[in-house]
Amino acid sequence: MFDALATWLIYDLAGLQGTPFGDAAHFFVMDVTKILVLLTGVIYVMGLLRALLKPEKVREFIRNRGSLQSRFMAVGLGAVTPFCSCSSIPLFIGFVEAGIPLGVTLSFLIASPMINEVAVVVLASVIGWKFTVLYVLTGLTVALVGGFVLERFRPERWVEDYVWKIHMGQVTQVAEDKSLRARHEYAMGQVREIVGRIWKFVLVGVGVGSFLHGYVPAELVAGVAGGGSLLSVVGAVLIGVPLYSDAVGIIPIAEVLLHKGVPIGTVLAFMMAVAALSLPEMIILKKVIKVPLLALFAGYLSIAFVIVGLLFNQLRGVL
């Protein structure tokens, strides 16, 4: 129905069919309406369920679990909980105070901004389930392995001193309103907050995607991508670092890149870098960890994303 709406507005009413501007405008209208409708619906439904899911409960759920079990739980919860990079500091402090190993906490912090159910639904509807499954599985793997790798460097010594002195668990908990009306109000608040925060990223992402779709030849995009070489994958990761976008906002650009012939691994690496390795994310984490650990964190993610890109570029014939 979103394609039909865009066709009616741009091609039938405006008469722009067959022109680069018309193709770009059609893509823009179709993707903006689709993504915003999906965002609103999914965020509201998840908000009804999230009304009882607080960061403290996530922390308590992982506390006192076995090492391997806690790692899988942390990565899984990172993928389904509503916490983005802006929640890194309170979550980091809460996990440390609860005695959860730092490697487990870092796995959570990798998975949380990179994967969430809203991005999964939008990604599947725009690009397809095949690419979505690849993105989710590789993201979870990078997060899980990251905890094991980073804890080998004894990262506890690079956590800011004040973090160890905070005891969030001793704060008195206020009784929660669990009524249906309260959940509805919470869900509507989530819609206003999240859509209000990321709609501009959606417009920018779709705008860039529309320009690429309408005006940039597929041969040029595929040529710049370098056929999936090491240099092109490294370049995709480096380009993603200074960008700041929600995981949803980058999806329209990934859609066009795939349609223009950019190898799947290069697109995966680019998406992951934007979601989990952005400069604002590093600035936020700098408030709770010292430079050596921040450098290790960013270095691991950079290498992991390049490896993921190269691996899937090599497998793209099979995929």
Secondary structure, 3 states (H helix, E strand, C coil): CHHHHHHHHHHHHCCCCCCHHHHHHHHHHHHHHHHHHHHHHHHHHHHHHHCCCCHHHHHHHHCCCCHHHHHHHHHHHHHHCCCCHHHHHHHHHHHHHCCCCHHHHHHHHHHHHHCCHHHHHHHHHHCCHHHHHHHHHHHHHHHHHHHHHHHCCCHHHHECHHHHCCCHHHCCCCCCCCCHHHHHHHHHHHHHHHHHHHHHHHHHHHHHHHHHHHHCCHHHHHHHHHHHCHHHHHHHHHHHCCCCCCCCCCHHHHHHHHHCCCCHHHHHHHHHHHHHCCHHHHHHHCCCECHHHHHHHHHHHHHHHHHHHHHHHHCCCCC
